[in-house]
Amino acid sequence: MLAIRRTAALIAAVVVLGGCSMNGQGTDRGTGSGDRSGGPSAAAQTQGSSAGRSQGGSGSGGSNQMRATQLALNGGIPSLGTTVFEPEELPQFETTGTFVGQKVQELRGDLDQLKQQISEHNQRLQQLRSQTRDAARTYHSNVARINTRLQLGTTPGNPELVRMWNQARRRLGTVEQTVNEMNQLSNQVSSTARLASYLLESVQAAYGLSGAVERDHEQLAVLEDSTNRTVVLIDRLANELASDIARQNSYLQRERANLSTLSLAIKNGEFYGDSLSNQAFGAPTPPSRAGGAERVGSDQPLVVIRFDQDTVNYEQALYSAVRRVLDRRPEAAFDVVAVAPQGGEQSALALSKARRQAERVLRSLNAMGLPPNRVSLSATTSQRANVNEVHVYVR
């Protein structure tokens, strides 16, 4: 039995090393891209040390699994404010019977209505916050279940994962809907803030009315203080609401990109991790006029994908390599170069086919979340190439 286990482990190691290897700048050795394509012919070679080699066929490595686990533990809930904006109640005023006293009662009624509006705004805000948190918890629960299935291994395009992905997308849509409703609430709060400013001016102007007794001015002072506190309260409400909207918009942008990457992972039946767009920051170096084609044969590529079979599964190793570069250099950009064998009557046809294959790699990078302005595409021929290849260089 022990001999059988040793033999099985040796065979698995040969398939992994033959299918996908990484050996260069700080990238780990990927293990999941070539074993499905039938052997070493579907090689995606990258630069990196073998010290960080991932286990279990996950080319994105243990760090991505830790991110997914931590996200599941934290719930991935967008950061929202927690303040409750409840205005204080006004004391009852004794009617003085004067003209100013009647004005005081009118202003008090207006302030009561204003406080009621603020209370309704607060109630709506807390409701929207609760809806956002509930939808985000369900969304990240579905995403965590999908990532767990992908890490354990599954079939490409698994319909169960597609169904869970659709559920996650709908829950993210619920978060988006709450953002729209928060924007509407923000407009209402702005209108109430203008009303509060007008009411404060009216209270202050009432001091100048003739025919008042001392009690009227005492009540006006109470109204002025309460109105001032109400203005401050509604300003805080408006500011915190604006912060909630900004945070949720940032959250939605990030999670839409993650969903796009997750869709590609489900399609290929492989675990990738977060979208590359969440790792790319800063201004990238612009590409050369040749788009990177001049680097073939002189610079060491980050990834080499050989297309000597109809089906070449390279996405996991490609994601892993690019992700590790962006972890170290968030401003990095990449040159995707189609390389065809040089010479022969079919050279032009081979170059055209190699370019189509490079375009496929480019689409994969975009689907993984890498912004289009960080990738260039070019094509060339090389005497060193025996089959069509696609080289990816770090810029």
C-alpha positions in Angstrom: 0.0 0.0 0.0 2.9 2.4 0.9 4.5 1.6 -2.5 1.3 2.5 -4.3 1.1 5.8 -2.5 4.7 6.7 -3.4 4.1 5.7 -7.0 1.0 7.9 -7.2 2.8 10.8 -5.6 5.7 10.5 -8.1 3.3 10.5 -11.1 1.5 13.5 -9.8 4.7 15.4 -9.3 5.8 14.7 -12.9 2.4 15.9 -14.3 2.6 19.1 -12.3 6.1 20.0 -13.1 5.6 19.2 -16.8 2.3 21.1 -17.1 3.3 24.4 -15.5 6.5 25.7 -14.0 7.5 29.1 -12.7 11.1 30.2 -12.2 11.8 33.9 -11.9 11.4 37.2 -10.0 9.5 36.5 -6.9 6.8 34.4 -8.5 5.8 31.1 -7.1 5.8 27.9 -9.1 2.3 27.3 -10.5 0.8 23.9 -10.6 -2.7 24.1 -12.1 -2.5 25.2 -15.7 -0.9 22.4 -17.7 -2.1 19.2 -16.1 -5.5 19.4 -17.8 -4.1 19.9 -21.3 -2.5 16.6 -21.5 1.1 17.1 -20.4 4.2 19.2 -20.9 3.2 20.5 -24.3 0.8 23.0 -22.8 3.5 24.7 -20.8 3.2 28.2 -19.3 6.7 29.0 -18.0 7.3 32.0 -15.7 10.1 33.5 -13.8 10.3 32.9 -10.1 11.8 30.9 -7.2 10.4 27.5 -6.4 10.4 28.2 -2.7 6.8 29.5 -2.7 5.3 26.7 -4.7 1.6 26.3 -4.0 0.0 23.1 -3.0 -3.0 21.3 -4.3 -3.0 22.7 -7.8 -3.8 26.3 -6.9 -1.6 28.5 -9.0 -2.6 31.6 -6.9 -1.0 30.2 -3.8 -1.8 30.1 -0.1 -2.0 33.9 0.1 -5.2 34.0 -2.0 -6.7 31.2 0.1 -5.9 33.2 3.2 -7.6 36.3 1.7 -10.7 34.2 0.8 -10.8 32.7 4.3 -10.4 36.1 6.0 -13.1 37.7 3.8 -15.5 34.9 4.8 -14.7 35.5 8.5 -15.1 39.2 8.3 -18.2 39.0 6.1 -16.7 41.4 3.6 -19.3 44.0 4.7 -18.7 47.5 3.4 -17.7 50.0 6.0 -20.8 52.1 7.0 -21.4 54.7 9.6 -23.1 53.7 12.9 -24.3 57.1 14.2 -28.0 57.3 15.1 -29.4 60.8 14.3 -32.4 61.3 16.7 -33.2 65.0 17.5 -34.1 66.0 21.0 -37.6 66.8 22.1 -38.7 70.4 22.7 -40.2 71.5 26.1 -43.7 72.8 26.2 -44.0 76.6 25.9 -46.5 78.7 27.9 -48.6 80.9 25.7 -48.1 84.6 26.5 -50.9 85.9 24.4 -48.7 88.5 22.6 -48.1 88.8 18.9 -44.5 87.6 19.4 -45.8 84.8 21.6 -48.0 83.6 18.7 -45.0 83.8 16.4 -43.0 81.7 18.9 -45.7 79.0 18.8 -45.6 79.0 14.9 -41.8 78.7 14.9 -42.0 75.9 17.5 -44.4 74.0 15.3 -42.1 74.4 12.3 -39.2 73.1 14.4 -41.2 70.1 15.5 -42.0 69.3 11.8 -38.3 69.7 11.0 -37.3 67.3 13.8 -39.9 64.8 12.6 -38.4 64.9 9.1 -34.9 64.3 10.5 -36.2 61.4 12.5 -37.7 59.9 9.3 -34.4 60.4 7.5 -32.6 58.7 10.3 -35.0 55.8 10.3 -34.6 55.4 6.5 -30.8 55.6 6.8 -30.6 52.9 9.4 -32.9 50.7 7.4 -30.7 51.1 4.3 -27.6 50.3 6.3 -29.2 47.1 7.6 -30.3 46.1 4.1 -26.7 46.7 2.8 -25.1 44.6 5.6 -27.6 41.7 5.1 -27.1 41.7 1.3 -23.3 41.9 1.7 -23.2 39.0 4.1 -25.2 36.8 1.8 -23.1 37.9 -1.2 -19.8 37.1 0.5 -21.2 33.8 1.9 -22.0 32.7 -1.7 -18.5 33.9 -2.9 -16.8 32.0 -0.1 -18.7 28.8 -0.9 -17.7 29.2 -4.6 -14.1 29.8 -3.7 -14.1 26.8 -1.4 -15.4 24.5 -4.2 -12.8 25.9 -6.6 -10.0 25.3 -4.2 -11.1 21.8 -3.6 -11.3 21.2 -7.3 -14.3 21.1 -9.6 -15.4 20.8 -13.2 -15.2 23.7 -15.7 -18.5 25.6 -15.9 -20.0 23.7 -13.0 -23.7 24.6 -13.1 -24.0 24.6 -9.3 -21.3 27.2 -9.1 -22.9 29.2 -11.9 -26.2 29.2 -9.9 -24.3 30.4 -6.8 -22.6 33.1 -8.9 -25.9 34.3 -10.1 -27.2 34.5 -6.6 -24.1 36.5 -5.5 -24.6 38.9 -8.4 -28.3 39.5 -7.4 -27.2 40.2 -3.8 -24.6 42.6 -5.0 -27.4 44.2 -7.1 -29.3 44.7 -3.9 -26.3 46.6 -2.5 -26.3 48.7 -5.6 -30.0 49.4 -5.2 -29.5 50.6 -1.7 -26.8 53.1 -3.0 -29.4 54.5 -5.4 -31.9 54.9 -2.5 -29.2 56.5 -0.4 -28.6 59.0 -3.1 -32.3 59.9 -3.1 -32.2 60.2 0.7 -29.2 62.5 0.4 -31.2 64.8 -1.8 -34.0 64.8 0.7 -31.6 65.5 3.5 -30.1 68.5 1.6 -33.6 69.9 1.2 -34.2 69.5 4.9 -30.9 71.2 5.7 -31.9 74.2 3.6 -35.2 74.4 5.6 -33.3 74.2 8.9 -31.1 77.1 7.9 -34.2 79.2 6.9 -35.9 78.3 10.2 -32.8 79.4 12.1 -32.8 82.8 10.3 -36.6 83.2 11.1 -36.0 82.5 14.8 -33.2 85.0 15.0 -35.3 87.6 13.1 -38.1 87.2 15.6 -36.0 89.0 18.3 -36.6 92.2 16.3 -40.4 92.1 16.5 -42.1 94.6 18.7 -44.7 93.9 21.4 -42.8 91.0 23.1 -42.6 90.3 26.8 -39.5 88.8 28.5 -41.1 85.3 28.5 -41.3 85.5 24.7 -37.6 86.2 24.4 -36.7 83.4 26.8 -38.7 81.0 24.6 -37.0 82.4 21.5 -33.6 81.7 23.1 -34.7 78.0 23.7 -35.9 77.8 20.1 -32.6 79.3 18.8 -30.5 76.9 20.8 -32.5 73.8 19.7 -32.6 75.0 16.1 -28.8 75.4 16.1 -28.3 71.9 17.5 -30.7 70.6 14.8 -28.7 72.3 12.0 -25.5 70.7 13.4 -27.3 67.3 13.6 -28.6 67.4 10.0 -25.2 68.5 8.8 -23.6 65.5 10.5 -26.3 63.3 8.9 -25.6 64.6 5.5 -21.8 64.2 5.9 -22.1 60.6 7.2 -24.6 59.7 4.5 -22.2 61.1 1.8 -19.4 58.9 3.3 -21.6 55.8 3.3 -22.4 56.4 -0.4 -18.7 56.9 -1.3 -17.6 53.8 0.5 -20.3 51.7 -1.1 -19.5 52.9 -4.6 -15.9 52.0 -4.0 -17.0 48.6 -2.6 -19.2 48.0 -5.6 -16.5 48.8 -8.1 -14.1 46.4 -6.3 -16.7 43.6 -6.0 -17.9 43.9 -9.6 -14.3 43.3 -10.7 -14.0 40.3 -8.3 -17.2 38.8 -9.7 -15.8 39.1 -13.2 -12.7 37.3 -12.2 -14.7 34.7 -10.3 -16.8 34.1 -13.5 -13.6 33.3 -15.4 -12.5 31.0 -12.5 -15.8 29.1 -12.7 -15.6 28.8 -16.4 -12.2 27.2 -16.2 -12.8 25.3 -12.9 -9.8 26.9 -11.2 -9.4 29.1 -8.2 -7.8 32.5 -8.9 -8.5 35.0 -6.1 -9.4 38.7 -6.1 -9.5 40.8 -9.3 -6.2 42.1 -10.5 -7.8 45.6 -10.8 -7.7 45.7 -7.0 -3.9 45.4 -7.1 -3.1 47.8 -9.9 -2.3 51.3 -8.7 -0.3 54.3 -9.9 0.6 55.4 -13.4 2.1 52.6 -15.5 5.1 53.0 -17.8 3.9 53.6 -21.4 4.8 50.9 -23.9 7.5 51.2 -26.5 6.7 51.9 -30.1 7.1 48.3 -31.0 4.8 47.3 -28.1 7.3 44.9 -26.6 8.1 42.9 -29.7 11.8 44.0 -29.5 12.1 42.3 -26.1 11.8 38.8 -27.6 15.2 37.1 -27.4 16.8 39.8 -25.3 14.7 40.1 -22.1 13.5 37.3 -19.8 9.7 37.0 -20.1 7.5 36.6 -17.0 5.4 34.0 -18.8 5.8 31.9 -21.9 2.7 30.1 -23.2 3.3 27.5 -25.9 0.3 26.8 -28.2 1.2 23.4 -29.6 -2.2 21.9 -28.8 -5.7 22.9 -29.6 -6.5 23.4 -25.9 -4.0 25.1 -23.6 -5.0 25.9 -20.1 -2.8 28.7 -19.0 -5.1 31.1 -17.0 -4.2 29.9 -13.5 -0.5 30.2 -13.9 -0.8 33.5 -15.7 -3.0 34.9 -13.0 -0.6 33.7 -10.3 2.4 35.3 -12.0 0.8 38.6 -12.7 -0.7 38.8 -9.2 2.7 38.4 -7.6 4.2 41.1 -9.7 1.4 43.5 -8.8 1.8 42.6 -5.1 5.4 43.9 -5.3 4.9 46.6 -8.0 1.3 47.9 -8.1 2.3 50.3 -10.9 3.6 47.5 -13.2 2.3 47.1 -16.8 2.7 44.2 -19.2 3.6 43.5 -22.8 1.8 40.6 -24.5 3.8 39.5 -27.5 2.7 36.9 -30.1 5.8 34.9 -31.3 5.7 32.7 -34.4 8.4 30.5 -35.8 10.6 32.4 -38.4 10.9 31.2 -42.0 8.9 28.8 -44.1 6.0 29.3 -46.5 3.5 29.3 -43.6 5.2 32.0 -41.6 2.6 34.7 -42.3 -0.2 32.3 -41.4 1.6 31.3 -38.2 2.1 34.9 -37.2 -1.6 35.7 -37.8 -2.6 32.7 -35.7 -0.1 33.6 -33.0 -1.6 37.1 -32.8 -5.1 35.6 -32.3 -3.7 33.5 -29.5 -2.1 36.6 -28.0 -5.4 38.4 -28.2 -7.0 35.5 -26.3 -4.4 35.9 -23.6 -5.1 39.6 -23.5 -8.8 39.0 -23.1 -8.0 36.6 -20.2 -6.0 39.3 -18.5 -8.8 41.8 -18.9 -11.3 39.3 -17.5 -9.0 38.8 -14.5 -9.4 42.5 -13.9 -6.2 43.9 -15.3 -7.0 47.4 -16.8 -6.6 47.6 -20.6 -4.2 50.6 -20.2 -1.7 48.3 -18.5 -1.4 45.8 -21.3 0.1 46.2 -24.8 -0.2 43.7 -27.7 2.3 43.1 -30.5 3.6 40.3 -32.7 6.9 39.1 -34.1 8.7 36.0 -35.3 11.7 34.3 -33.8 14.2 31.6 -34.9 14.1 30.2 -31.4 10.4 29.4 -31.5 9.4 25.9 -32.8 5.7 26.5 -32.2 3.4 29.5 -31.7 4.1 31.1 -28.4 2.8 34.1 -26.4 5.3 35.9 -24.2 4.3 38.2 -21.3 6.9 40.8 -20.2 6.8 43.1 -17.1 7.1 46.7 -18.0 
